[in-house]
Amino acid sequence: MTDNDRLIITKSMVLTLYKMDASPPVRAVYMVIEKLKIPNVNYVETDLLADDHLKDNFLKINPQHTIPHLTDGNFNLWDSHAIITYLVNKYGKSNSSLYPTDPEKRALIDAKLHFDSGILYPALRENDEPIFFGTATSLKPEGVAKIKSAYDFTEKFLTGVQWLAGDELTLADISCVATVSTLNELLPIDEKTYPNIIAWIKRCSEFEFYRKGNQPGLLDFRRLLKEFLAR
């Protein structure tokens, strides 16, 4: 961890994260919490498969009923991309390399965060929702095509570079690798077709924050996927 990424600690700081470990957006937040070494986080299990997110107490704080959901004192925030930028802005030191204050550097990161929310994650939802919330036991051709298109873009973005948005690891990599590593469970990434993606995931996986924040939940997703496909 660099000095720029170190946490600004306040004694009264207690965050609450509503989460389900198998969720890629939740894991993106986990990884940022691990990267910043944020202490005193209270985790509340919110099982989407059991409709925990539709209960009255949750709807009162999050009418969109999505996870992850962050409560910081009296402040409530949802959407993983909003949460991870908030965490760095509030609890990381100024001009963190994860989300620099330079307008151009930050814009490149924001662009890839929108790529995650607009391309990568919709490809995941189109394919896993019919399995987890329906009766599907296989991927449809149009769903597979959407994943391949997402892989194609990601591979191009990583051509000749190590990271998605600049010369260093940023929030763009953390957010996108949570989704891409999960897409890989649905449609394995071909090493010959997508060597840049394979190398990028490997680089990300070497960080402690990935091993602690992404890997356990990814295994949960794998287990759930296997169970639902075997119905």
Backbone bond lengths (Angstrom), bond angles and torsions (degrees), N, CA, C in turn:
res aa  C-N    CA-C-N  psi(-1)  N-CA   C-N-CA  omega(-1)  CA-C   N-CA-C  phi
1 M - - - 1.466 - - 1.520 110.18 -
2 T 1.323 116.70 133.39 1.452 120.49 177.63 1.517 109.49 -86.11
3 D 1.344 116.23 164.45 1.461 120.14 177.75 1.523 111.01 -59.23
4 N 1.338 116.06 -34.12 1.457 119.81 -178.65 1.517 112.77 -66.55
5 D 1.343 116.53 -25.11 1.451 120.14 -178.17 1.520 112.68 -92.78
6 R 1.334 116.65 -6.05 1.456 119.29 -174.50 1.523 111.73 -69.25
7 L 1.314 114.37 147.24 1.452 122.17 -174.78 1.520 112.62 -74.69
8 I 1.316 116.04 139.86 1.457 121.57 167.58 1.529 106.36 -87.91
9 I 1.317 118.08 109.95 1.457 122.39 -171.49 1.521 110.86 -94.97
10 T 1.302 116.10 132.93 1.458 121.93 170.53 1.514 107.74 -121.78
11 K 1.329 117.02 139.60 1.455 121.34 -172.84 1.525 112.56 -62.72
12 S 1.314 117.50 -32.81 1.458 120.69 -175.00 1.525 113.29 -86.89
13 M 1.323 117.32 -0.23 1.448 121.12 -173.35 1.521 111.56 -70.71
14 V 1.323 116.42 118.44 1.457 121.86 171.67 1.522 107.09 -138.33
15 L 1.305 116.11 118.84 1.456 121.46 178.88 1.522 109.14 -103.13
16 T 1.332 116.19 149.20 1.460 121.35 173.59 1.516 108.26 -120.50
17 L 1.326 116.07 127.07 1.461 121.15 178.83 1.520 109.02 -118.24
18 Y 1.319 115.59 119.59 1.464 121.92 173.79 1.520 106.69 -85.67
19 K 1.328 115.96 127.61 1.462 117.34 -165.49 1.523 112.53 -152.84
20 M 1.326 113.83 162.35 1.459 124.04 167.48 1.516 105.36 -140.15
21 D 1.308 117.36 119.86 1.460 121.12 -167.47 1.526 113.98 -59.45
22 A 1.329 117.72 -30.41 1.460 120.37 -177.91 1.525 112.61 -70.71
23 S 1.326 117.24 -15.87 1.462 121.80 -176.60 1.524 111.68 -75.42
24 P 1.333 118.75 124.16 1.472 120.76 177.56 1.530 113.81 -59.63
25 P 1.345 120.39 -42.94 1.463 118.82 177.44 1.523 112.88 -61.19
26 V 1.333 116.71 -36.88 1.464 119.71 175.51 1.520 109.76 -62.14
27 R 1.314 116.69 -43.01 1.466 120.41 -178.11 1.522 111.95 -66.48
28 A 1.324 117.11 -31.17 1.468 119.41 174.90 1.526 110.02 -61.80
29 V 1.330 116.30 -42.29 1.463 120.59 177.96 1.522 110.39 -67.15
30 Y 1.321 116.84 -42.88 1.470 120.58 175.75 1.527 110.67 -51.98
31 M 1.330 115.39 -48.22 1.464 119.48 -175.21 1.523 111.66 -63.38
32 V 1.322 116.79 -38.49 1.467 119.47 177.91 1.522 110.43 -68.06
33 I 1.317 117.30 -40.47 1.466 120.48 176.12 1.521 110.16 -59.52
34 E 1.326 116.81 -43.20 1.466 121.08 178.50 1.522 111.16 -66.55
35 K 1.323 116.74 -41.52 1.467 120.88 -178.28 1.521 110.93 -64.32
36 L 1.325 116.21 -39.91 1.465 120.51 -179.15 1.520 112.71 -85.56
37 K 1.348 116.08 -8.44 1.476 120.95 -178.96 1.530 110.58 58.25
38 I 1.311 116.45 45.87 1.462 120.67 179.43 1.529 108.95 -75.64
39 P 1.331 117.52 123.51 1.470 120.00 -179.87 1.529 111.59 -89.90
40 N 1.320 114.84 174.24 1.473 121.72 169.61 1.520 113.67 58.24
41 V 1.323 117.07 39.53 1.461 120.00 176.26 1.529 108.62 -92.39
42 N 1.321 115.26 126.85 1.464 121.58 177.26 1.527 108.30 -94.84
43 Y 1.323 117.07 121.33 1.463 121.35 -177.49 1.523 110.30 -102.40
44 V 1.325 116.07 129.49 1.461 121.74 179.08 1.524 108.41 -116.23
45 E 1.324 116.14 115.25 1.463 120.68 180.00 1.527 109.53 -65.85
46 T 1.326 115.61 128.87 1.459 122.08 -179.05 1.523 107.59 -131.99
47 D 1.315 116.20 95.34 1.460 122.43 -172.21 1.528 109.92 -83.76
48 L 1.312 116.33 108.18 1.461 120.72 179.43 1.519 111.41 -63.42
49 L 1.317 116.78 -33.48 1.461 120.86 -177.95 1.524 111.65 -71.05
50 A 1.331 116.48 -18.41 1.467 121.64 176.78 1.526 111.70 -105.04
51 D 1.339 116.62 9.96 1.470 123.03 178.47 1.524 113.73 62.64
52 D 1.323 117.03 28.45 1.469 119.51 176.89 1.521 111.73 -59.92
53 H 1.331 115.78 -31.39 1.463 120.44 -177.07 1.530 112.80 -73.59
54 L 1.322 117.16 -9.32 1.461 121.31 -179.26 1.526 112.59 -102.55
55 K 1.318 116.61 4.12 1.463 120.60 179.24 1.528 110.37 -77.05
56 D 1.326 114.93 151.66 1.467 120.75 -172.85 1.522 113.34 -56.60
57 N 1.331 116.98 -41.25 1.467 119.32 -176.52 1.522 111.73 -65.34
58 F 1.328 116.75 -30.77 1.465 119.63 177.81 1.528 110.74 -80.43
59 L 1.317 116.87 -40.21 1.464 120.27 179.98 1.523 112.24 -62.51
60 K 1.320 117.25 -26.92 1.463 120.62 178.62 1.524 112.04 -65.33
61 I 1.316 116.36 -33.35 1.467 119.16 -179.70 1.521 112.27 -98.56
62 N 1.344 116.48 -17.45 1.462 119.97 -177.77 1.528 109.43 -146.98
63 P 1.334 117.41 86.25 1.470 120.19 -178.70 1.523 113.30 -63.93
64 Q 1.322 117.41 -17.59 1.469 120.66 176.99 1.526 111.03 -81.49
65 H 1.311 116.56 -9.40 1.472 127.03 177.87 1.537 113.33 44.06
66 T 1.332 114.69 56.84 1.461 120.86 177.95 1.525 110.10 -121.80
67 I 1.313 114.35 156.26 1.461 120.23 169.78 1.525 107.71 -122.36
68 P 1.339 115.92 151.27 1.453 129.17 4.15 1.529 112.05 -72.98
69 H 1.318 113.89 154.29 1.462 121.69 173.61 1.518 107.19 -131.24
70 L 1.325 115.90 130.37 1.461 121.58 -178.59 1.520 110.10 -111.85
71 T 1.325 115.79 131.91 1.455 121.80 170.53 1.521 108.30 -115.60
72 D 1.320 115.53 122.94 1.465 122.14 179.51 1.522 107.07 -124.37
73 G 1.330 116.19 95.11 1.458 119.61 -172.75 1.517 109.84 68.11
74 N 1.327 116.21 -120.11 1.468 121.22 177.43 1.525 112.47 -97.03
75 F 1.316 115.69 6.07 1.467 121.17 -176.25 1.523 109.97 -98.61
76 N 1.330 116.08 128.68 1.462 121.80 178.86 1.520 110.17 -116.74
77 L 1.323 115.27 138.18 1.463 120.50 -176.64 1.518 109.41 -146.98
78 W 1.319 115.70 135.96 1.459 119.76 173.26 1.516 109.72 -130.20
79 D 1.319 115.55 172.68 1.467 126.95 -168.65 1.522 108.75 83.73
80 S 1.330 114.78 119.10 1.469 120.08 -174.19 1.518 112.62 -59.70
81 H 1.332 117.32 -35.68 1.466 120.27 -177.74 1.524 110.58 -68.00
82 A 1.331 116.09 -40.53 1.464 119.87 175.58 1.525 110.70 -65.63
83 I 1.333 116.11 -39.29 1.463 120.12 -177.17 1.523 111.52 -66.98
84 I 1.332 117.55 -46.09 1.470 118.31 -174.78 1.527 111.65 -69.35
85 T 1.332 117.33 -34.56 1.468 118.21 176.52 1.526 110.19 -69.91
86 Y 1.315 116.71 -37.46 1.470 121.03 176.32 1.523 110.86 -61.03
87 L 1.326 116.91 -45.25 1.466 120.41 -178.58 1.523 111.47 -60.81
88 V 1.325 116.52 -43.45 1.465 119.06 179.22 1.521 110.45 -68.46
89 N 1.324 116.97 -43.11 1.466 120.21 -179.46 1.524 112.26 -62.63
90 K 1.326 117.04 -37.38 1.461 119.66 -175.54 1.520 113.10 -92.96
91 Y 1.328 117.11 -38.52 1.464 119.80 -170.50 1.528 114.24 -113.09
92 G 1.316 117.19 -7.36 1.449 120.02 171.58 1.517 109.20 -94.71
93 K 1.326 117.05 159.24 1.462 119.21 176.57 1.525 109.86 -69.48
94 S 1.308 115.24 159.22 1.458 119.96 -177.49 1.520 110.71 -59.76
95 N 1.318 114.54 144.25 1.461 122.81 179.61 1.525 112.19 59.65
96 S 1.325 116.82 39.96 1.461 121.59 175.44 1.519 110.09 -57.58
97 S 1.320 116.33 140.69 1.464 120.37 177.92 1.526 111.64 -64.51
98 L 1.327 116.95 -19.29 1.459 120.09 177.32 1.522 111.79 -69.26
99 Y 1.342 116.29 -30.98 1.465 121.52 -176.54 1.524 108.46 -155.46
100 P 1.335 116.82 73.95 1.468 121.63 -173.19 1.525 112.28 -61.62
101 T 1.320 114.82 156.95 1.463 119.71 179.49 1.527 112.74 -82.23
102 D 1.330 117.76 -16.17 1.459 120.78 177.34 1.532 109.19 -56.78
103 P 1.337 118.35 126.26 1.468 120.62 -173.61 1.525 114.03 -57.75
104 E 1.333 117.64 -40.56 1.455 119.74 -178.16 1.526 111.53 -71.02
105 K 1.335 116.49 -43.65 1.467 119.52 178.55 1.520 110.81 -62.49
106 R 1.324 115.82 -43.17 1.463 119.76 -179.64 1.527 111.08 -66.55
107 A 1.322 116.98 -37.48 1.465 120.45 179.70 1.526 111.25 -62.79
108 L 1.337 116.75 -38.78 1.464 119.97 177.80 1.524 111.17 -63.87
109 I 1.319 116.13 -39.50 1.463 120.39 177.60 1.522 110.03 -66.56
110 D 1.333 116.29 -45.89 1.465 120.37 179.15 1.529 111.08 -58.46
111 A 1.326 116.31 -39.29 1.467 120.01 179.90 1.525 111.12 -59.97
112 K 1.329 116.14 -41.72 1.468 119.30 -179.80 1.532 111.32 -75.33
113 L 1.314 118.14 -29.15 1.468 119.50 173.40 1.526 110.05 -65.15
114 H 1.331 116.10 -38.76 1.466 119.45 175.52 1.530 110.60 -69.20
115 F 1.309 117.41 -32.95 1.466 120.71 174.62 1.523 110.03 -61.45
116 D 1.317 116.18 -40.76 1.460 119.75 177.56 1.524 110.72 -63.23
117 S 1.328 116.44 -48.18 1.471 119.48 -176.61 1.527 112.73 -73.87
118 G 1.331 117.05 -26.98 1.459 120.22 -174.75 1.514 115.72 -98.75
119 I 1.336 117.46 -23.42 1.465 121.42 -176.45 1.530 111.92 -122.61
120 L 1.320 116.82 -56.88 1.466 119.79 -174.09 1.528 112.19 -65.75
121 Y 1.328 116.02 -54.19 1.462 118.14 -174.95 1.532 112.80 -67.42
122 P 1.337 119.99 -39.20 1.465 118.69 174.21 1.530 112.87 -59.55
123 A 1.329 117.40 -33.86 1.467 119.79 176.12 1.523 110.58 -64.33
124 L 1.315 115.79 -38.06 1.464 120.03 177.48 1.525 110.86 -67.91
125 R 1.325 117.18 -48.35 1.469 120.60 -176.59 1.519 111.72 -63.10
126 E 1.321 116.93 -39.32 1.463 119.25 -179.50 1.524 111.37 -60.31
127 N 1.319 116.06 -29.17 1.462 120.08 -176.12 1.523 114.21 -97.79
128 D 1.323 117.97 -34.13 1.468 116.80 -176.06 1.532 113.81 -93.06
129 E 1.336 118.29 -24.53 1.466 119.00 179.20 1.528 112.95 -62.50
130 P 1.349 119.40 -42.83 1.468 118.31 177.39 1.530 112.99 -62.83
131 I 1.325 116.73 -23.28 1.464 120.42 178.75 1.520 110.57 -81.84
132 F 1.342 116.70 -50.78 1.462 120.86 -174.17 1.527 113.55 -81.03
133 F 1.326 117.25 -28.00 1.465 119.78 -176.92 1.526 112.18 -119.88
134 G 1.323 116.31 9.29 1.452 121.75 176.69 1.516 110.32 -135.56
135 T 1.312 115.46 -146.08 1.470 120.07 -177.12 1.525 112.74 -121.33
136 A 1.324 117.31 7.36 1.466 120.46 -177.22 1.524 111.09 -64.86
137 T 1.311 115.90 143.02 1.467 121.62 176.35 1.526 111.62 -124.84
138 S 1.330 115.64 11.85 1.468 120.37 176.44 1.522 108.27 -158.19
139 L 1.327 115.78 166.79 1.458 121.05 178.98 1.521 110.15 -86.50
140 K 1.329 115.81 143.68 1.453 120.18 175.83 1.530 109.54 -84.39
141 P 1.334 117.87 152.28 1.468 120.60 -179.18 1.525 113.41 -54.54
142 E 1.328 116.94 -39.06 1.466 118.94 -179.20 1.525 111.24 -69.37
143 G 1.324 116.18 -30.26 1.459 120.11 176.05 1.514 111.64 -70.25
144 V 1.318 115.94 -41.56 1.465 121.03 176.98 1.526 110.10 -61.58
145 A 1.327 116.57 -41.60 1.469 120.95 179.57 1.525 110.94 -61.87
146 K 1.327 116.16 -36.90 1.465 119.90 179.80 1.526 110.79 -67.58
147 I 1.326 116.92 -39.52 1.466 119.97 177.27 1.522 110.33 -65.25
148 K 1.321 117.13 -44.01 1.466 120.40 -179.91 1.524 111.12 -62.05
149 S 1.321 116.66 -38.33 1.463 119.96 177.16 1.526 110.58 -63.48
150 A 1.329 116.63 -40.92 1.469 120.91 177.27 1.522 110.71 -63.29
151 Y 1.324 116.52 -41.49 1.469 120.66 176.47 1.527 110.69 -62.48
152 D 1.336 116.51 -42.13 1.468 120.42 -178.59 1.529 111.16 -59.14
153 F 1.321 116.47 -46.49 1.465 120.32 178.29 1.528 111.17 -61.29
154 T 1.320 116.01 -46.90 1.469 120.38 -177.31 1.518 110.84 -62.24
155 E 1.316 116.72 -41.87 1.463 121.21 178.64 1.529 110.56 -60.12
156 K 1.330 116.95 -43.03 1.468 120.66 179.59 1.526 111.17 -65.85
157 F 1.320 116.66 -40.98 1.466 120.32 179.84 1.525 111.68 -61.42
158 L 1.328 116.79 -28.55 1.465 121.39 -176.29 1.527 113.16 -95.74
159 T 1.317 117.16 5.70 1.462 120.27 179.57 1.526 110.65 -68.45
160 G 1.311 116.57 119.92 1.459 122.16 176.53 1.512 115.08 76.63
161 V 1.327 117.51 5.13 1.468 120.93 -179.91 1.527 109.10 -134.84
162 Q 1.337 115.29 163.21 1.461 119.71 179.23 1.522 112.84 -96.13
163 W 1.329 116.23 -25.78 1.459 120.60 -174.11 1.518 110.54 -129.42
164 L 1.315 116.87 159.49 1.458 121.34 -171.88 1.521 114.60 -73.60
165 A 1.328 117.46 -26.50 1.473 119.06 -172.26 1.519 111.35 -142.74
166 G 1.307 116.48 63.21 1.459 119.51 178.75 1.511 112.63 121.22
167 D 1.326 115.15 -167.76 1.462 121.27 -173.98 1.519 113.63 -87.70
168 E 1.333 116.98 -6.62 1.459 120.93 -177.79 1.523 110.60 -129.49
169 L 1.306 115.22 161.99 1.455 120.93 171.73 1.527 109.43 -60.13
170 T 1.326 116.49 134.24 1.464 121.33 179.14 1.527 109.75 -135.01
171 L 1.320 114.71 -179.17 1.457 120.02 175.70 1.522 111.84 -58.96
172 A 1.317 117.22 -27.03 1.462 120.39 178.26 1.521 110.76 -60.68
173 D 1.322 116.76 -44.86 1.462 120.63 179.57 1.520 111.14 -66.01
174 I 1.323 116.38 -43.73 1.462 120.45 -177.43 1.526 110.50 -62.59
175 S 1.317 116.64 -45.93 1.458 120.17 -178.76 1.524 111.44 -67.04
176 C 1.313 116.29 -46.47 1.463 119.85 -175.83 1.522 112.76 -71.47
177 V 1.328 117.89 -35.14 1.464 118.55 -178.45 1.522 110.76 -69.63
178 A 1.321 117.89 -29.21 1.462 119.75 175.46 1.527 110.38 -61.11
179 T 1.324 116.35 -41.11 1.459 120.69 -179.23 1.522 111.99 -76.95
180 V 1.331 117.07 -45.89 1.465 120.17 -176.69 1.526 111.24 -64.94
181 S 1.324 117.44 -39.89 1.465 119.61 178.64 1.526 110.81 -63.94
182 T 1.323 117.20 -27.79 1.463 121.46 177.19 1.524 111.04 -79.42
183 L 1.317 117.04 -40.91 1.466 120.05 173.74 1.523 110.78 -56.37
184 N 1.312 116.17 -35.21 1.463 121.51 179.06 1.527 111.96 -60.75
185 E 1.334 116.88 -27.59 1.463 120.67 176.71 1.526 111.08 -72.05
186 L 1.324 115.95 -30.61 1.463 120.51 179.09 1.521 111.88 -83.70
187 L 1.316 115.69 -43.57 1.467 121.62 -179.62 1.521 107.74 -138.01
188 P 1.339 117.16 98.33 1.469 120.59 -175.89 1.527 112.54 -52.47
189 I 1.315 115.56 135.90 1.460 122.17 -178.53 1.519 109.38 -76.09
190 D 1.318 116.33 122.41 1.462 121.17 -179.79 1.527 109.95 -74.74
191 E 1.315 115.91 122.93 1.465 120.89 -174.43 1.522 112.37 -64.87
192 K 1.321 117.70 -33.54 1.459 120.67 -179.07 1.529 111.70 -75.35
193 T 1.311 116.02 -35.93 1.466 120.35 -178.95 1.519 112.25 -79.63
194 Y 1.349 115.67 -34.29 1.459 120.51 -174.12 1.531 111.90 -129.01
195 P 1.331 117.37 60.08 1.471 119.44 -177.98 1.528 113.28 -64.86
196 N 1.327 116.96 -32.05 1.470 119.35 -179.77 1.527 111.43 -66.71
197 I 1.325 116.40 -39.49 1.467 119.95 178.89 1.522 110.21 -65.76
198 I 1.320 116.34 -44.63 1.470 120.80 -179.83 1.528 110.25 -58.68
199 A 1.329 116.97 -45.37 1.470 121.01 -178.93 1.525 111.08 -66.80
200 W 1.315 116.50 -37.80 1.471 121.47 179.55 1.521 111.59 -65.64
201 I 1.320 116.52 -45.99 1.469 119.69 177.34 1.520 110.13 -59.95
202 K 1.323 116.53 -40.69 1.467 120.15 179.12 1.524 110.65 -62.09
203 R 1.339 117.29 -42.70 1.468 120.39 178.04 1.526 110.65 -61.06
204 C 1.318 115.56 -45.20 1.469 119.28 -179.92 1.523 111.08 -63.47
205 S 1.328 116.61 -39.78 1.464 120.95 -175.15 1.518 113.01 -68.77
206 E 1.318 117.16 -13.37 1.464 120.14 179.75 1.527 112.50 -80.41
207 F 1.334 117.02 -12.16 1.462 120.68 178.70 1.526 110.56 -82.34
208 E 1.323 115.26 144.77 1.466 120.02 178.93 1.523 111.21 -62.22
209 F 1.333 117.23 -37.23 1.462 119.61 -178.23 1.520 111.00 -62.96
210 Y 1.331 117.86 -31.34 1.469 121.74 177.36 1.520 109.78 -71.50
211 R 1.318 116.07 -46.37 1.465 119.92 -178.37 1.522 111.48 -61.77
212 K 1.331 116.60 -36.72 1.465 120.10 -179.33 1.529 112.67 -86.74
213 G 1.325 115.80 -37.23 1.458 119.68 -171.59 1.512 116.02 -94.25
214 N 1.335 117.47 -24.42 1.460 119.66 -176.34 1.521 113.34 -113.23
215 Q 1.313 116.92 -43.71 1.458 120.07 -170.27 1.531 114.18 -60.52
216 P 1.342 119.79 -46.65 1.472 118.50 -179.01 1.531 113.12 -60.41
217 G 1.325 117.19 -43.97 1.457 120.62 179.54 1.516 112.40 -68.62
218 L 1.324 116.50 -32.60 1.460 120.52 176.39 1.525 110.20 -63.29
219 L 1.321 116.57 -39.50 1.468 120.71 176.09 1.526 110.90 -66.02
220 D 1.331 117.04 -35.23 1.466 120.66 174.96 1.523 110.72 -62.50
221 F 1.331 116.16 -44.56 1.463 120.28 177.73 1.521 110.09 -59.72
222 R 1.318 116.94 -44.85 1.467 121.54 179.91 1.528 110.71 -58.93
223 R 1.323 116.07 -44.02 1.469 120.75 -179.60 1.526 110.73 -63.86
224 L 1.336 116.85 -47.16 1.459 120.34 179.91 1.525 111.49 -62.74
225 L 1.321 116.25 -42.38 1.463 120.64 179.80 1.524 110.53 -60.17
226 K 1.307 116.44 -44.41 1.465 121.01 179.39 1.523 110.87 -61.55
227 E 1.335 116.45 -42.42 1.468 120.78 179.97 1.525 111.39 -63.92
228 F 1.327 117.03 -44.88 1.458 120.05 -176.26 1.526 111.93 -72.76
229 L 1.315 117.33 -34.51 1.465 119.74 178.84 1.519 112.10 -71.21
230 A 1.320 116.43 -21.58 1.470 121.02 -178.00 1.529 112.80 -88.00
231 R 1.343 117.15 2.94 1.476 119.24 -177.63 1.522 111.34 -62.58
